[in-house]
Amino acid sequence: IEITDEAVLSGYGNPLNEAQRQLVLSIANKVDNDAISELGKATQSHTAADGLTVADLEAAIGLFNDEDDADLVLIASPADAAKLRVDAAQNWLNGTEVGADRLVSGVFGEILGAQVVRSRKRDGAAYLVKKGALRLNLKRDVLVETDRDIIHKTTVVTADQHYGVYLYDESKAVKIVTTGA
């Protein structure tokens, strides 16, 4: 991002800090997109014919075929999460009730031991994930740098991050394909 001195001086707030903040957010969004994309490679899958229901979630949990009581996260579209909440009725725990036991921020609620997180990134699919399914190899965290061009009276802001994300353990991820409703 390149910002002129005039924009910095006449802009409301602090345009340079806002530029840095937006670059960091865009990189975090890219890492998130890559993680969701890797979950799309899950080999275990379940088809939810009438949208996501408690029965579908239970069937997907059964695909793990283990007796371990591991923490689960369900990443679903807002529409699928809402349908699941309605279907769960009295068995639904709100995000505030989950409290300190939350695995990730933004928990919408919990059902059958799975913490539900809404994401608009994957309509038509939901992902049931256990800890250890994904790996994020971070070579260098986000680095934001600025450089001043004294001739043109501008400041250039750049940011980058060196990382790799991949599906580490396919047995800890289930893709739930949602159709209908």
C-alpha positions in Angstrom: 0.0 0.0 0.0 1.4 3.4 -0.9 0.0 6.4 1.0 0.8 10.1 0.2 1.7 12.6 2.9 -1.4 14.5 1.9 -3.7 11.5 2.6 -2.0 10.9 6.0 -2.4 14.6 7.0 -6.0 15.0 5.7 -7.3 11.6 6.5 -9.4 10.9 9.6 -7.7 8.8 12.2 -4.3 7.2 11.4 -4.2 5.9 7.7 -0.8 4.4 8.1 -1.8 2.2 11.1 -5.0 1.3 9.3 -3.1 0.2 6.2 -0.9 -2.0 8.4 -3.9 -3.5 10.2 -5.6 -4.3 6.9 -2.5 -6.0 5.5 -2.2 -8.2 8.6 -5.9 -9.1 8.4 -5.7 -10.0 4.7 -2.7 -12.3 5.4 -4.7 -13.9 8.3 -7.6 -14.4 5.9 -5.4 -16.1 3.4 -4.0 -18.5 6.0 -7.7 -19.2 7.0 -8.6 -19.8 3.3 -5.7 -22.2 2.9 -6.7 -24.2 6.0 -10.3 -24.5 4.8 -9.0 -25.5 1.4 -6.9 -28.3 3.0 -9.9 -29.6 4.9 -11.6 -30.0 1.5 -9.1 -32.8 0.8 -10.6 -34.9 3.7 -11.1 -38.5 2.6 -13.8 -39.2 5.1 -17.2 -37.8 4.1 -20.9 -37.8 4.9 -23.7 -36.4 2.8 -26.5 -34.5 4.6 -29.4 -34.7 2.2 -31.7 -32.2 3.9 -29.2 -29.7 5.2 -27.2 -30.2 8.4 -29.1 -32.0 11.2 -28.2 -33.5 14.5 -28.5 -37.0 12.9 -26.0 -36.0 10.2 -23.6 -34.6 12.8 -23.9 -37.9 14.8 -23.2 -39.9 11.6 -20.2 -37.8 10.9 -18.8 -38.2 14.4 -19.3 -42.0 13.9 -16.9 -41.9 10.9 -14.0 -41.2 13.3 -14.5 -44.8 14.5 -12.7 -44.3 17.8 -13.5 -44.2 21.4 -11.5 -41.1 22.2 -13.3 -38.2 23.7 -11.4 -35.6 21.7 -12.5 -32.0 21.3 -14.4 -31.4 18.0 -15.0 -28.3 15.9 -17.7 -28.1 13.3 -17.1 -25.5 10.6 -20.4 -24.8 8.8 -22.0 -22.1 6.8 -24.3 -19.7 8.8 -27.4 -21.3 7.1 -26.3 -24.9 8.0 -25.3 -23.8 11.6 -28.8 -22.2 12.1 -30.6 -25.3 10.8 -28.5 -27.5 13.1 -29.4 -25.2 16.1 -33.1 -25.4 15.3 -32.9 -29.2 14.9 -30.9 -29.5 18.2 -33.5 -27.4 20.2 -33.0 -28.1 23.9 -29.6 -29.8 23.5 -27.9 -26.7 22.1 -25.4 -24.9 24.2 -24.9 -21.2 23.3 -21.4 -19.9 22.7 -21.4 -18.0 26.0 -22.3 -21.2 27.8 -19.3 -23.0 26.3 -17.2 -20.3 28.0 -13.6 -21.0 28.8 -13.7 -24.4 27.2 -13.9 -22.9 23.7 -11.3 -24.3 21.3 -11.5 -21.4 18.9 -12.9 -17.9 19.0 -16.2 -17.3 17.4 -17.9 -20.4 18.7 -21.6 -20.2 17.8 -22.7 -23.0 20.1 -22.1 -26.7 20.9 -24.0 -29.9 20.2 -22.9 -33.5 20.7 -19.5 -32.3 22.0 -18.8 -30.4 18.7 -18.2 -26.7 19.0 -19.9 -25.0 16.0 -18.1 -22.2 14.2 -19.9 -20.3 11.4 -17.9 -19.5 8.2 -19.1 -18.1 4.9 -16.1 -19.6 3.2 -17.6 -23.0 2.4 -21.2 -23.1 1.4 -22.3 -26.6 0.5 -19.8 -28.3 2.8 -19.2 -28.4 6.5 -16.1 -29.8 8.2 -15.9 -31.8 11.5 -12.4 -31.5 12.7 -10.4 -33.0 15.6 -7.3 -31.5 17.1 -4.3 -32.5 15.0 -6.0 -32.7 11.7 -4.2 -29.7 10.2 -0.6 -28.5 10.6 0.6 -24.9 10.1 4.3 -24.6 9.6 5.3 -21.1 10.3 8.7 -20.1 9.0 8.2 -16.4 9.8 5.2 -14.7 11.3 3.7 -11.6 9.7 6.4 -8.9 9.0 5.1 -5.4 8.3 7.6 -3.0 6.9 7.4 0.7 5.8 9.6 2.7 3.5 9.6 6.4 2.9 9.9 7.9 -0.6 11.2 11.4 0.1 11.0 12.5 -3.5 7.4 11.6 -4.1 6.4 12.2 -0.4 4.8 8.8 0.1 5.1 5.9 2.5 5.0 2.4 1.2 3.7 -0.3 3.6 4.3 -4.0 2.8 3.6 -7.2 4.7 4.3 -10.9 4.3 4.3 -14.2 6.1 6.1 -17.4 5.3 4.0 -20.5 6.1 2.7 -23.8 4.9 -0.6 -25.4 5.9 -1.6 -29.0 5.1 -3.9 -31.8 6.1 -1.7 -33.7 8.5 -4.0 -36.5 9.7 -6.9 -37.4 7.4 -8.5 -39.6 10.0 -9.2 -36.5 12.1 -11.3 -34.6 9.5 -14.7 -35.4 8.0 -16.2 -33.4 5.1 -20.0 -33.1 5.4 -21.5 -32.3 2.0 -24.8 -30.5 2.6 -27.6 -30.5 0.0 -31.2 -29.5 0.1 -32.8 -27.2 2.6 
